[in-house]
Amino acid sequence: MYLHLGQDTVIKMDEIVGIFNMETSTISKTTRNYLAQAEKAGKVVNVSMELPKSFVLCRDSQNRETVYISQISSSTLLKRTGYIDEISNV
């Protein structure tokens, strides 16, 4: 399965480590430092030039990390994964 992050960007759902709300998660200095280091290392892909609402941390089969910055909210991305539906059926 794939997750559409906006514009022309889709990612494999099995590579997703986490989906984070940009506003609440960047309150933490640790998260801000991580994002700054990822940016310097060239691991950040900005999906849109609009105001960022979320970021998605991914790790591929070669253990390479990529951070996708998206204009779509974290709650919408989470709904698109179907994860909420899966746990509500348990």
CYANA upper distance limits for C-alpha pairs under 8 A (distance plus 0.5 A):
  1 MET  CA     12 LYS  CA      6.60
  1 MET  CA     13 MET  CA      6.26
  1 MET  CA     14 ASP  CA      8.22
  2 TYR  CA     10 VAL  CA      6.69
  2 TYR  CA     11 ILE  CA      5.90
  2 TYR  CA     12 LYS  CA      5.02
  2 TYR  CA     13 MET  CA      5.73
  3 LEU  CA     10 VAL  CA      5.88
  3 LEU  CA     11 ILE  CA      5.87
  3 LEU  CA     12 LYS  CA      6.87
  3 LEU  CA     13 MET  CA      6.53
  3 LEU  CA     77 LEU  CA      8.19
  3 LEU  CA     80 ARG  CA      7.37
  3 LEU  CA     81 THR  CA      7.02
  4 HIS  CA      8 ASP  CA      8.35
  4 HIS  CA      9 THR  CA      6.53
  4 HIS  CA     10 VAL  CA      4.88
  4 HIS  CA     11 ILE  CA      7.20
  5 LEU  CA      9 THR  CA      6.10
  5 LEU  CA     10 VAL  CA      6.30
  5 LEU  CA     11 ILE  CA      8.08
  5 LEU  CA     47 VAL  CA      7.67
  5 LEU  CA     70 SER  CA      6.65
  5 LEU  CA     72 ILE  CA      7.40
  5 LEU  CA     77 LEU  CA      7.78
  6 GLY  CA     10 VAL  CA      8.15
  6 GLY  CA     47 VAL  CA      6.90
  6 GLY  CA     48 SER  CA      7.72
  6 GLY  CA     70 SER  CA      7.16
  6 GLY  CA     71 GLN  CA      7.66
  6 GLY  CA     72 ILE  CA      7.37
  7 GLN  CA     47 VAL  CA      7.07
  7 GLN  CA     48 SER  CA      7.27
  8 ASP  CA     47 VAL  CA      8.47
  9 THR  CA     47 VAL  CA      7.18
 11 ILE  CA     15 GLU  CA      8.07
 12 LYS  CA     16 ILE  CA      7.71
 13 MET  CA     81 THR  CA      7.94
 15 GLU  CA     58 CYS  CA      5.71
 15 GLU  CA     59 ARG  CA      5.72
 15 GLU  CA     60 ASP  CA      5.94
 15 GLU  CA     61 SER  CA      8.23
 16 ILE  CA     56 VAL  CA      7.54
 16 ILE  CA     57 LEU  CA      6.58
 16 ILE  CA     58 CYS  CA      4.93
 16 ILE  CA     59 ARG  CA      7.02
 17 VAL  CA     56 VAL  CA      8.08
 17 VAL  CA     57 LEU  CA      5.93
 17 VAL  CA     58 CYS  CA      5.72
 17 VAL  CA     59 ARG  CA      7.13
 18 GLY  CA     56 VAL  CA      6.32
 18 GLY  CA     57 LEU  CA      5.85
 18 GLY  CA     58 CYS  CA      7.69
 19 ILE  CA     54 SER  CA      7.62
 19 ILE  CA     55 PHE  CA      6.55
 19 ILE  CA     56 VAL  CA      5.05
 19 ILE  CA     57 LEU  CA      7.04
 19 ILE  CA     74 SER  CA      6.61
 19 ILE  CA     77 LEU  CA      8.10
 19 ILE  CA     78 LEU  CA      7.76
 20 PHE  CA     25 SER  CA      7.03
 20 PHE  CA     54 SER  CA      6.00
 20 PHE  CA     55 PHE  CA      5.86
 20 PHE  CA     56 VAL  CA      6.72
 20 PHE  CA     74 SER  CA      6.39
 21 ASN  CA     25 SER  CA      6.31
 21 ASN  CA     53 LYS  CA      6.73
 21 ASN  CA     54 SER  CA      5.06
 21 ASN  CA     55 PHE  CA      7.19
 21 ASN  CA     73 SER  CA      7.39
 21 ASN  CA     74 SER  CA      5.75
 22 MET  CA     26 THR  CA      6.37
 22 MET  CA     52 PRO  CA      7.44
 22 MET  CA     53 LYS  CA      5.69
 22 MET  CA     54 SER  CA      5.01
 22 MET  CA     55 PHE  CA      6.78
 23 GLU  CA     27 ILE  CA      7.62
 23 GLU  CA     53 LYS  CA      7.36
 23 GLU  CA     54 SER  CA      8.25
 25 SER  CA     31 THR  CA      7.18
 26 THR  CA     31 THR  CA      6.13
 26 THR  CA     32 ARG  CA      5.96
 27 ILE  CA     31 THR  CA      8.15
 27 ILE  CA     32 ARG  CA      8.09
 28 SER  CA     32 ARG  CA      6.95
 29 LYS  CA     33 ASN  CA      6.59
 30 THR  CA     34 TYR  CA      6.65
 31 THR  CA     35 LEU  CA      6.67
 32 ARG  CA     36 ALA  CA      6.66
 33 ASN  CA     37 GLN  CA      6.64
 34 TYR  CA     38 ALA  CA      6.60
 35 LEU  CA     39 GLU  CA      6.58
 36 ALA  CA     40 LYS  CA      6.79
 37 GLN  CA     41 ALA  CA      6.65
 38 ALA  CA     42 GLY  CA      6.73
 38 ALA  CA     43 LYS  CA      5.61
 38 ALA  CA     44 VAL  CA      6.58
 38 ALA  CA     67 VAL  CA      7.90
 39 GLU  CA     43 LYS  CA      6.35
 39 GLU  CA     44 VAL  CA      5.76
 43 LYS  CA     65 GLU  CA      7.20
 43 LYS  CA     66 THR  CA      5.41
 43 LYS  CA     67 VAL  CA      6.52
 44 VAL  CA     66 THR  CA      6.44
 44 VAL  CA     67 VAL  CA      5.19
 44 VAL  CA     68 TYR  CA      6.36
 44 VAL  CA     69 ILE  CA      7.72
 45 VAL  CA     66 THR  CA      7.77
 45 VAL  CA     67 VAL  CA      6.63
 45 VAL  CA     68 TYR  CA      5.32
 45 VAL  CA     69 ILE  CA      6.68
 46 ASN  CA     68 TYR  CA      6.41
 46 ASN  CA     69 ILE  CA      5.30
 46 ASN  CA     70 SER  CA      7.18
 47 VAL  CA     68 TYR  CA      7.09
 47 VAL  CA     69 ILE  CA      6.27
 47 VAL  CA     70 SER  CA      5.86
 47 VAL  CA     71 GLN  CA      8.00
 48 SER  CA     52 PRO  CA      8.28
 48 SER  CA     69 ILE  CA      8.07
 48 SER  CA     70 SER  CA      6.77
 48 SER  CA     71 GLN  CA      6.85
 50 GLU  CA     71 GLN  CA      6.55
 51 LEU  CA     71 GLN  CA      6.41
 52 PRO  CA     69 ILE  CA      6.82
 52 PRO  CA     70 SER  CA      5.96
 52 PRO  CA     71 GLN  CA      4.98
 52 PRO  CA     72 ILE  CA      7.99
 53 LYS  CA     69 ILE  CA      8.29
 53 LYS  CA     70 SER  CA      6.67
 53 LYS  CA     71 GLN  CA      5.49
 53 LYS  CA     72 ILE  CA      6.38
 53 LYS  CA     73 SER  CA      5.62
 53 LYS  CA     74 SER  CA      7.55
 54 SER  CA     69 ILE  CA      6.56
 54 SER  CA     70 SER  CA      5.88
 54 SER  CA     71 GLN  CA      7.03
 54 SER  CA     72 ILE  CA      6.98
 54 SER  CA     73 SER  CA      6.05
 54 SER  CA     74 SER  CA      5.82
 55 PHE  CA     67 VAL  CA      7.04
 55 PHE  CA     68 TYR  CA      5.89
 55 PHE  CA     69 ILE  CA      4.93
 55 PHE  CA     70 SER  CA      6.34
 55 PHE  CA     74 SER  CA      8.11
 56 VAL  CA     67 VAL  CA      6.13
 56 VAL  CA     68 TYR  CA      5.58
 56 VAL  CA     69 ILE  CA      7.11
 56 VAL  CA     70 SER  CA      8.30
 57 LEU  CA     65 GLU  CA      7.59
 57 LEU  CA     66 THR  CA      6.52
 57 LEU  CA     67 VAL  CA      5.17
 57 LEU  CA     68 TYR  CA      7.05
 58 CYS  CA     65 GLU  CA      6.07
 58 CYS  CA     66 THR  CA      5.73
 58 CYS  CA     67 VAL  CA      6.77
 58 CYS  CA     68 TYR  CA      8.41
 59 ARG  CA     63 ASN  CA      5.98
 59 ARG  CA     64 ARG  CA      5.86
 59 ARG  CA     65 GLU  CA      4.98
 59 ARG  CA     66 THR  CA      6.91
 60 ASP  CA     64 ARG  CA      6.02
 60 ASP  CA     65 GLU  CA      7.25
 72 ILE  CA     76 THR  CA      7.18
 72 ILE  CA     77 LEU  CA      7.32
 73 SER  CA     77 LEU  CA      6.87
 74 SER  CA     78 LEU  CA      6.53
 75 SER  CA     79 LYS  CA      6.70
 76 THR  CA     80 ARG  CA      6.75
 77 LEU  CA     81 THR  CA      7.00
 78 LEU  CA     82 GLY  CA      7.44
 78 LEU  CA     83 TYR  CA      7.21
 78 LEU  CA     84 ILE  CA      7.77
 79 LYS  CA     83 TYR  CA      7.33
 79 LYS  CA     84 ILE  CA      6.88
 79 LYS  CA     85 ASP  CA      8.49
 82 GLY  CA     86 GLU  CA      6.89
 83 TYR  CA     87 ILE  CA      6.94
 84 ILE  CA     88 SER  CA      6.64
 85 ASP  CA     89 ASN  CA      6.86
 86 GLU  CA     90 VAL  CA      7.40
